[in-house]
Amino acid sequence: MSHIPTVDLVRTGENIVRLRKAAGLSVRDLQLALGFASPQAIYKWQKGVCLPTVDNLLILAELLRVTIDDILIVNFLICA
């Protein structure tokens, strides 16, 4: 048997919201820091529709004062 890691999009999105609030940042703060024209990407991350790119994960981790591992919620699938 092997364990295959997968990112839980919805739980990761909820985690981004929690970490953002704990850091005292608004969606607008993240939008400006990441240089986005609109906040749509951030809302998609928070809703678990998609994940930030690796570059944006690095920036997000720095802004939230956490590691990338602290942001991502990983599940392990068991395969025979």
WOLINTA-V960936 format. One record per residue. N is the residue number from 1. SS is DSSP state (hx for helix, st for strand, lp for the rest). PHI is phi as a letter, one per 30 degrees, with the letter a starting at -180 (* if undefined). Layout:
# WOLINTA-V960936
n=N ss=SS phi=PHI
n=N ss=SS phi=PHI
This chain:
# WOLINTA-V960936
n=1 ss=lp phi=*
n=2 ss=st phi=b
n=3 ss=st phi=c
n=4 ss=st phi=c
n=5 ss=st phi=d
n=6 ss=st phi=b
n=7 ss=st phi=d
n=8 ss=lp phi=d
n=9 ss=hx phi=d
n=10 ss=hx phi=d
n=11 ss=hx phi=d
n=12 ss=hx phi=d
n=13 ss=hx phi=d
n=14 ss=hx phi=d
n=15 ss=hx phi=d
n=16 ss=hx phi=d
n=17 ss=hx phi=d
n=18 ss=hx phi=d
n=19 ss=hx phi=d
n=20 ss=hx phi=d
n=21 ss=hx phi=d
n=22 ss=hx phi=d
n=23 ss=lp phi=d
n=24 ss=lp phi=i
n=25 ss=lp phi=c
n=26 ss=lp phi=c
n=27 ss=hx phi=e
n=28 ss=hx phi=d
n=29 ss=hx phi=e
n=30 ss=hx phi=d
n=31 ss=hx phi=e
n=32 ss=hx phi=d
n=33 ss=hx phi=d
n=34 ss=hx phi=d
n=35 ss=lp phi=i
n=36 ss=lp phi=d
n=37 ss=lp phi=d
n=38 ss=lp phi=b
n=39 ss=lp phi=d
n=40 ss=hx phi=e
n=41 ss=hx phi=d
n=42 ss=hx phi=d
n=43 ss=hx phi=d
n=44 ss=hx phi=d
n=45 ss=hx phi=d
n=46 ss=hx phi=d
n=47 ss=hx phi=d
n=48 ss=lp phi=i
n=49 ss=lp phi=d
n=50 ss=lp phi=a
n=51 ss=lp phi=c
n=52 ss=lp phi=d
n=53 ss=lp phi=d
n=54 ss=hx phi=e
n=55 ss=hx phi=e
n=56 ss=hx phi=d
n=57 ss=hx phi=d
n=58 ss=hx phi=d
n=59 ss=hx phi=d
n=60 ss=hx phi=d
n=61 ss=hx phi=e
n=62 ss=hx phi=d
n=63 ss=hx phi=d
n=64 ss=hx phi=d
n=65 ss=lp phi=i
n=66 ss=lp phi=b
n=67 ss=lp phi=c
n=68 ss=hx phi=d
n=69 ss=hx phi=d
n=70 ss=hx phi=d
n=71 ss=hx phi=d
n=72 ss=lp phi=d
n=73 ss=lp phi=c
n=74 ss=st phi=c
n=75 ss=st phi=c
n=76 ss=st phi=c
n=77 ss=st phi=d
n=78 ss=st phi=c
n=79 ss=st phi=c
n=80 ss=lp phi=d
